[in-house]
């Protein structure tokens, strides 16, 4: 089965059911199939063939879903781009992927115009809302035939997406995902959600260029459910849409969930249609999670993974989100759960042996959702994929019941005075301080200690606390050697689109960049 087969199946089963809804535009599965077939034929007539790369530089819109389907239907490869990236970064990715066509919009045409002279191999520029010196998206669809033309053999082992990592540790790497990877992830996600049904309605407000949101939208498409697309994250619009459209589930980064429940008028919205809320992309502080459970109820699912895993490896089920009760069950709120369907996950030591309960090791994963490798990077591929296992670089422990607990990312671990310090452990303590909204802990080079611990803190509105008070608070709740030696209060933490704090940026700003 390939991605295009999902559209054919849904158009047969649910021809008049809403497939996608964006602003005032609604398309049924039957209408969506017509548009996707026309767009696919238009690409073919332009000379885009199997294996060619088509880049998507867009904010969220219904065209994004159409493009994921149309580009891949005849074997071309979709390359979603982060619209927040600077021209230099976009140039690197477009050239590295050897992109043949770029689909964008008026808002980003100036960026493309500025870097056009540096782009190698781009033949076509297409805009969804017009502009100068570009092909018009809607005109291409209107002019093309809706009939199946130029049949091409596409198998599930063919590449569907080339998704570039956020580059938190250097240049972005192109993650190669096949049709099988995408469909297997959809199956795994549906299982994690206790199965998505055709009557489900999801709302997409995280960027669709991100593997997390892209996989959630495709999972619902896989099941014949309805995808509502929101252009950007806006708490009021999201809450209004959930209430009006009877949204049944959504995915968000913890930062977004925090902003939703902190919205001043949150309590006046009827969210009773929601049956599940999935979160991932960054750790959810346990105090915030307990607050969410108190406000919304036991409707949460945690998902852990990375783009290289399609992007999901484990899930903490709804029934494991217990805020009160036996300590061994409440403790699981700090876990990322267990491996998802059709996936094997282990935590191993440096010899590749499974760790004992409580021992720190690296998370590795195996399954049909795992990437094929990194684009044009054989050395990096060999380092990440060993004997069929993806080495994630994330450190974790496992308890006696098989629940996995992230300790930290290998590259973020701090070694101070010969002691290993895991920033996540310290961040969790700082988050419990009543004045703290967000926190990030980094290691900075130090001639005496090797590295010293620095905490960057965003305070809640109207709150005040001193550096000394934070240090003393940490000292009371952790071993003394783990306490921060410096504390800096800042307005906001830099984050990537999934809500993950960019610690590389913090190290560059507040001290020398930590070697990787």
Secondary structure by P-SEA (a helix, b strand, c coil): ccaaaaaaaaaaccccccccccccccccaaaaaaaaaaaaaaaaaacccccbbbbbbccccaaaaaaaaaaaccbbbbbbbcccccaaaaaaaaaaacccbbbbcccaaaaaaaaccccccccbbbbcccccccccaaaaaaaccccccccccccccccccccccccccccbbbbbbcaaaaaaaaaaaaaaaccccccbbbbbccccccaaaaaaaaaaaaabbbbbbbccccaaaaaaaaaaaccccccccaaaaaaaaacccccccccccccbbbbccccccaaaaaaaaaaccccbbbbbbcccccccccccccccccccccccccccccccccccccbbbbbbccccccccccbbbbbbbccccccccccccaaaaaaacccccccccccccccccbbbbbccccccccccccbbbbaaaaaaaaaaccccccccccccccccccbbbbbbbbbcccccccaaaaaaaaaacccccccccbbbbccbbbbccccccaaaaaaaaccccccc
